[in-house]
Structure formats: C-alpha cells, structure tokens
Amino acid sequence: MRFLLSILLTATLLWLAAFAVFAIRMHSDAASADEKSDALVVLTGGKSRVDRGFALLAEGSAPVLLVSGVGQKVTVEEMLNQHATPAIKSAIIKHGGEIIFDYDASTTQTNAENSAAFIRAHHYKTIRLITAHYHMPRSLLEFHTALPEVTILAEPVVPEEFSASNWWETPATRRLVLQEFHKYLAAHLRMKLQAGR
C-alpha cells in the first residue's frame, strides 16, 4: 500500500511540475517582432489568430501567409473581409502579399504535416507560426517534429475572451488550458512511441 501511495505521489508531483512548465511556456515562447521570415503560418481556431496573420502580412513580416485548417467553402476574399480592415487589405496589396489556404488540415498534427509539405516545396528556411498562446507549446512540438530543418518563430496570440493574468479563476479557461495540456502530453507520448518503433 505504501509503495502504491509513493507511486501516486510521484506521478502527481511530476504532473504538477509538467503543468507548471506548460503554463509558463504559454507566455514565454514569443519571438522578436522585428525578425522577418520566409512565410507566415496561421493555424485556424480563433478570430484573433487570423487577424494577427493578416496584420503581419500587411506589415511585410513575410511575403506569404499560409492559413491552415480553413473551411472548405471559405474564399480568400471572404476571410479578408471578415478579418482585415480596408487599411490592412491595402497594405497587403502594396507589399504584394500572397495568401494560401490549406483546406485539408483538421488537427494540429495535420496542420504541421500539410504546412511542412508546402514549406519544403518552396524551400523556405524560416517561418513564423501564429496560433493561440495556450495552443503554442503543442503546435511547436508538432512543427519542430515535422520540420526539424526549419527555423520556427513563435507568434502566440491571446484570445480576446481569455484572461491571461488570471485564467485559472474562470472555469471555462481553466478547462481549456487543462485540456490543451493533456493533448500536449498525448502528442509527446505519441512521438516517443513512434520514435521507439
């Protein structure tokens, strides 16, 4: 009985330590805003992510924006009208920004796999990855695995409805972060098992 309690206590402490690291990483992965890249990659799942992608494209942060995980019937024009102001649209045209949609990705893993195929086909060496801050640790894990030879700059976005300073006080955001943490652990485990084959 004492042995089982010891195992349970050790597992709990390891879980708490891993969760603490995950929570810190949600806010510490941002790359310098001044760094340019060959392409921007946005993972859909929240309005703020696409907004940020279009804003960076308008600023000339990269010449190409890949939006991964787009609904089948959505057009570039529709998404621009929904997520970009007239000024941002004009700036994108001025910079000659190119917008590419990935309609096939439906998970973070397929986001990474499909994006990797696109990035390799164009011989890009540096990308800026844009997604929600709580989703960034798992996204980086998947993208670094799919693209070990590419430099990945993180651009975490805090959703408008998310209270970054006290997320643990709200049941909805607490549940969201815990779910994402367990998905992150599952992705780690999947990769370990695949590497051991």
N, C-alpha and C positions, 0 to 999 in steps of 0.2 A: 504493500500500500504506500509506504514511504517513497519507494522507487517511482511509482506512478505519479505521485504528487510532485516529486522532483522533476520528472519529465514535463509535466503540465506547467510547472512554474517556469522552467527554462524556455519552453515554447512560447509562453505568454510574454516573457521578457524579450525574446527575440522578435516577436510580432510587434511589440510596442516600440522597440528600437528601430525596426524597419519602417514602421508607420511614421515615426518622428522624422527620419531621414527623408521619406517621401514628402511629408508636409513642408519641410524646409526647401526641398528641391522645387516645389511648385512655384516658389518665388525667387529662386536663385539661378535659373538657367538662361536668363535673358542675355543675348549678345549685344554688342555695342551697336547703337542706331546708325553710326557712321559707316559701318562695314558694308561694302557692296557685295552682291552675289551674282551668279550667272542666272539664277532663276528663283522665283518665289513659289512656295508650295503651300496652299491653304487646304486644311482638312475641314470639310463642312461639318456642321453640327451646332452652329450658333451664329447669329447675325453678326456679332462683333468680330468674328474671325474673318469673314469675307470683307467686311468694312475695312479692316486693317490691311488686308491684302491689296485692295484697290487703292487705298491711300498710299501704300509703299510703292506700288507700281506708278502712281501719279508723280511721286517724288523722284522717280528714276533710280530707286534702290536696286532694281534689276530690270532687264528688258522683257522678261517673260513671266507670266503668272499662270501656274497650273492649279486649277481648283479641282480637288479630288473628292469624289463622292457626291456628284451632282445628280439631281433627279432627272429621269430620262427625258422629260419634255421641256426642261428649262433651257432657254436660249441665253447667249451672252448678253444680248440687249435687255432681256427681262431682268437678269441679275444686276446689270449695271443700273437700271432704273430703280431697282429696289435698294441697292447698297451704296450707290455713289452719287454725290451731288453733281450738279452741272459743272462746277469748277474742277472737280476730280476727273470727270469724264473728259473735259477739255485738256487737262494736263496729261492724261493717258495718251490721248491722240497726239499731243505735242511731242511727247517723248517717244512716240512710235511703239508704245507698249502692246505686247501680244498677250491675248488671253486664251488659254487652252482648257477644255473641260475633260475630266475623266468621269465618264458616266457609269463605269463598271464597278468601282470600289464600293464596298458596303461595310467593311470592318477596318480597324486600324492596320491590321496585317495586310489586307489587300490595298489599302491606301499606300503603304510602303512599297509593296511589290509592283504595283502599277506605276507609281512615281519613279521607282528605280529603273524600270524599262524605258520610260520617257527620258530620264536624265542621262542614262547611258547612251541612248540613241543619238542624243545631241552633244555628248562628250562634255557635259557640264562638270565642273570641279568643285563648285561651291553653291549651296542652296540656303535659302532662309525658310525655315519651317514655321508656319503660323497655325496655332491651334490654341484652345483654352489652356490656361495655366495648369489646371488640375489634370489635363489630358497630356501635357507635355512630357512628363517622365516616361510614360509608356510609348508615346509617339517617337521619342528619341531612341528608345530601346529598339523599336521595330525598324526605324530608318537606319540606324547605325548597323544593324544586322543585315539589312538589305543592301546598304551602300557603304561598306567599310572604307572604300577608297575616296569617298566624297566628304568634304568639309561641310558640316551642318551647323548653321547659325540658328539659334532658337529665338523665336518671337512669341512669347507667351502672352495671351490676351485674357484679361479678367472680365468675364461677362458682366453686363450691367446689373443683372439681378443677383450677382454674387457679392457678398460682403467679404472682402479679402482679409480684413483685420480681425473679424470675429465670426468666421464661417461656422465654427463648432457650436455656436449658440443657436443656430437655426436648424431644425430637424431636416429640412429638405437639402440644404447644402452639406450638412454633416453626412447624410446618407449618400449623397452624390460622391463626396470625396472618399468615403469608405468603399463604395462600390468600385470606384476607379483604382483605388489602392489594391483591391483584391484582383482586379483584372491585370494590373501591373505584375503582381506576384504570379498569376497564372501564365502570363506571357514569358516571364523569366523561367518558370518551370518547363514550359513547352520547349524553349530554346535549349535548356540544359539536356532535356531528354533527346531532342533531335541531334545535339552535338555528341551524345553518348552512343548513338547508333553505329 
